[in-house]
């Protein structure tokens, strides 16, 4: 995936990686392998609950949202700027109030949805990139579709 994100003349420069990577904690060998590729999750997600079982003494890092960065930490995202806004959504108070977390985990999920917020690049950048992308992919794009 890193090679894909490094392609500068392709439509895929804003590659985000989302999912359950079974990372136990920061410093865990799996977490170290994850970030050794250049993928970096936002630090704002470090201290938030991610599962129905997380508490003040137990945090899990299974689920991640990440993107590739250069070795100096500069993001490879080209038309998205991370706003430092990120979190999880604790759905427990809103669903099936009489069920225990274990019962909810079997019926819905034991993972909370994660979110991150980005600011879009100025429209002129999108117009130029949209025309370039349409030309390279064979898909015509108009100003109104950007």
Secondary structure, DSSP 8 states (H G I E B T S, - for coil): -HHHHH-TTSTT-S-EEEEE----STTSHHHHHHHHTTEEE-GGGTTS--BTT--SS-----EEEEEEB-TTS-B--SSEEEEEEEEEE--GGGS-TTS-HHHHHHHT-SB-EEEEEEEE--HHHHHHHHHHHHHHHT----GGG-
